[in-house]
Amino acid sequence: MERIGIIGGGSFGSALADIIGHKGLPVSLWFRTPESAAAFNDTHENRKYLPGFPLSSNITATSDLREASQGCRVLLMCVPSTHFRSVAHRLGEWLDGSQILVSTTKGIEAHTFQLMTEILREETPCLKIGALSGPNLAKEIAAKMPSGTVIASRYDEVIQEVQNLLSCSYFRVYSSRDVRGVELGGVLKNIYAIATGLAAAMKVGDNTRGMLLTRGLAEMSRFAEKFGANPMTFLGLAGVGDLVTTAGSPLSRNFRVGYLIGQGKTLQEAVQEVGDVAEGGHTVGVVFEKARELGINMHILKGLHALLFENKPLSTVLQDLMAVPQMEDVEFAHRVTGGENH
């Protein structure tokens, strides 16, 4: 049987490997260090990122990218955005272009403002590329709680292959052609997860949380439309689904970062305490600069940036947010916008 390659031994990569492995398929799971790979092969447990969850015996860990990709027709990239390009570049040396390559990383590259699928096109010879995103807390997936995700691609083959690989009794895989919308949903919701974590630490009411989530969703779709995405994508799992989950769960790394900031920690202190990859802090700075450059109104983002990077007092940020001019609630309700397929 053809092996499936999972590049990245974090919590989500391990959870996906477990789904595939329990279908009886051999899986290569790539870890950054030989020590991590050896520890996994000894115990079949990812004790750093998914402690307490025994994973499929069909998974074999390795720290060799050539070994991880050899004989694999489908590879899932589960690497943090800060290391994504370097790993993709190294992986590209071992691919012939016929493989299906799917990003699961919810991030954006700072200096290029490129999404992960765009980096895969630049750094590998593969054409059949897709993006997987949705409300996917890895510990809940590993615990086999009912969950859903979205696979987005230009190619029917990519969509069908990923649906066949990952669909099971507790994991549903829906499809989309709006690759950019699905990717941007995963990127942008991290910003508002920090904001809601901060609000939770301040013990605000449910009214405030509801307003934060819906106005955050409006900012997400407004920003994404400028980049060719379909704002309607944000009504699905990759948009509102991911936002509600990430912005309300203590399992969410970005929510926890926001909560710690609300308790008086700096961004750096909060990220260190969470001890895992939280893309949101990095995303706030990158998206803020792009929104300012393009003149996109994102008032919650602006306030969060002022708090995290401009040393503005929280009380002043809140006053500024409540003084924002009132506008139409659902700005896309009176027109139909088609997202360009990317």
N, C-alpha and C positions, 0 to 999 in steps of 0.2 A: 504494500500500500504506500501511496505517496505520503511523505511526512508533511506536516504543517509547521511553519516556522513562526515563532513569537519572539520578536526582537524587543527585549526589555522585561526584566524580571521583577517589576514592581507589582503592586497589588492588582491592578486591572489586567496586566498581561498574564499574571498567574491565574486569575479567575477565568479568563478566556481559555487559557491552556487547559484548565480543568474541564470546562464544557466539552471541548473537542476531544480530550483524552478519554472522557467517559463515553464517547461515541465509538470507542475502539480504534481511533486513529492515532498513529504515532506522532508526537509533538516534540519539536526541539525548542527549548526555552533558553534564550540567550541572556546571560548575566554579564555585568561589566567586569567582574573579577573572578579568577579561578576559585578563590575561597568560597564565594557565594554559590557558585555552581556546584562545588563539591559538597557543601553543606546541604543543598537541596537534594542532591542525588542520594545522600546518606539517609535523609529523613522523609523525603517527599512532602516537605512542608516548607513554606516560605515564612520562616520564623521572624523575619524583620518586618514584613509588610502584611502578611496574613496569618498571624500566629493563631494556632488552635484549629486550623482547617487542613486536614489531611487531603492531599491532592492526588489526582489520578496517577497510577503506576505507569501509564503510557507516556508520561512526560519525562524527557531526558534533558537535563540542564547542561549547558556548555558556555564557555567564555570565548569560544572561537567563532567568529562570524562566518567563516567559510563553512565550518561544520554545521552551524545553525541553519544555513541557507541551502546547503547542498541537497539536491533531490526534492526540494520544496517547490510546488507550483503556486502555493499561496503563502504569503508572509504578512503578518500583522505587525506594524511598527508601533510600539508602546513605550517610546523613549521621551523623556521630558523635553520641552521645546528648546531649552538652552543647550542641549547636546544633540538635538535632532539632526542638524545638518552634518556634523562630523561623523555621526554613526551612519547616516544615509550614504555619505560619500564612501566610507569604508565598505559598506554593504554592497554598493554598486559595482565594486570590483569583481564580485562573485556572481553577479546576475547576468543572464544573457538577453533580458528584455522580454522573455515570454511569460514571466511570472506575473501573477496578480499581487499587487502591493497595496495594502490598506493602512492608512494612518488612523490611530485611535487617540492621538495626542491633541489635547484642547489648549492650543497655544498659538502664539504668533511670534515671528522673529523680529527682534527690536530694530536692527539697523536697516533691514530691507522691507519690513512690514509685509512679509510673505507668509502665507498659510502653509501648513505642513505638506499638503498635496503638491503645492507649487515647488517646494524644496525637493520632494521626491522626483518630480519631473526633471529638475535640473541636475540632481546628483546621481540618478540611476538611469539605466536604459529602458526602464519599464514604461509602457503606455497604458496598460490596464490598471488604473489607479482609482482608489476610492477613499472615502472618509467615513468612519464609524463614530457616532456621537449620540448622546441621550442621557436620561437620568439613570446613571450607572454607578452606584456606590459599590465598590468591589466587594466589600465584606458581605453585603446583602446578596450579591450574586453567588459568592462562594458558599453562603448559607442556603443557597437554592430557594431564595424568596422570589416570587413572581416579579419579573422585570421586563423592560422593553428597551429597544435601541433603534437607531436608524442607520442604514447603509446608503450612502449617496455616491453615485458614480454616473459618468456618461455611458458606461458600458453595461449592457444587460448581463453579460457573463460575470462581471464582478458582483453585481447585485445578487444574482442567483447562487453563485458559489458561496458567498458569505452567508446568505440565508440558509443554505443547506448545511454549512459548517456549524453555525452557532444556534440555530433554532432548536429548541428542546422544550420539555414540558414546563420549564420555569423561565425561559428566556425567549421573548418574541423579537423578531427582526423585521422592521418595516423598511420600506424603500423610498428613495427620493432622487430626483434628478438635479436638485439644487445643491450642488456640492458646496458652493461658497456659502450659501445660507446655513447649511448644516454645520460647517466648520466655524463660521462666525458665531453661531449660537453657542457652541461649546466654549469659545474664547470669551465672549462678552459676559456671559452669565457669571463668570468668576468675579467680576467687578462688583456685581450686585449681591453676591453671596457674602463678600466682605462687608458691604453696607448693612445687610440684614443681621449679620453676626454682631456688628457694632451696635445696632439698634437693640438686639436681644440683651446685650450686656447692660444697656441703659434701662432695661425693663420697660420699654415702650409698649403701648397697647396694640391689639390686633388691628385696629384701624390704621395705625402707622405702618405696620408691616404690610397690610394689604395695599396701601398707597405706594410704598417703596417697590413692591414687586411689580405692580401694574405700570407704574411710571418708568421703572427700570426696563420692563419689556418694551415700552414705547421707545425708549432711547436705543435699545438694542436694534430694533427693527428699522428705526430711522437711520442709524449708522450703517447697517448692513445694506440697505437699499442703495446707498451711495456707491457701493462696491459691486453692484450688479446682482445682489441677492433678491429673492422674492420675499417681501415682508410677511406673506402668508405662511412661509416656512416656520415662522416664530410662534405660530399657534399650535405647532405639533410637539412631538417628543423632544426634538433637538432644540426647541425654543422654550416655551412655557413649561414643558415637562421637566427639562433639565434645570431650569431656573428655580421652580418651586422646590425640587428635591435638594439642590445644592444650597439654596438660600434658607433652608429650614432644618437641616439635619446636623447634629453634632458629629456625624461621621464624615461630613464634608470638611476637607482641609481648609478651604477658603472661608467657610463660615466660622471655623474655630479661630482662624487668624483674626477675623473681624471681631470676634468675641473678646479675644485677649487684648486687642487694641482698645476696645471699649472699657476694659478693666485697667487701662493706663500703660500698657506695654507699647513700645515702639514697633514699627513694622518689622524691623530686623529681629527684635526680641521675640515677637510673636511667631515669625516663621521658624526661628530656631527652636522654640518650645514645641511647636507642632511636630517638628522633626521629620517631615515628609515634604514632597514636592507640592507646593501651593502656587499655582500659576498666577493667581489674581493680583498680587502686589506688583509683579512685573507688568502685567497687562494694563493696570491702571495708568502707569506712566506712558506706555507705548500708545495706547488708544487715546489718551488725553491729548498728546501732541498731534496726532493725526486729526482728531476732531477739531482742534483749534486751527490747524492748517486749512481745513476744508470748510470751516464755519458751520459745523454741525452742532445744534443745541443739545447738550447733554448735561443737564444741571446737577444731577446726582453724581455723575462722574466728576464734574468740576469741583463739587464740594468735597468729595472723597480725596481727590488729588490735593486740594488745599490743606486738608487735615494731615495727610500722610507725608507730603513732600514740601509743603510751604509753611509748616509750623503754625497754621491758623487754628485758633481755639475752637473747640467743638461747639461751644455755645454760639459763636459767630457764624460758623458753617450752617448750623440749624436755622438761625435767623435768616440767613441769605436764602436758604432753600425755600422757606415758607414765604419769602417775599418775591419769588419768581412769578413773572406775569402768567396769569391763567390762560390756558389755550384749549383747543379742541381735544376732547378725550381720546377718540379713536381716529387718528388722522388719515388712515388708509381706508376708512369705511366707504368713502364715496368714489373710489376709483379702483380699477383693477391694474395691478402691476405684475408683469411677468418677469421672473428671475432668469437671468442668462445662465445657461448650463456651463459650468466650468469643470 
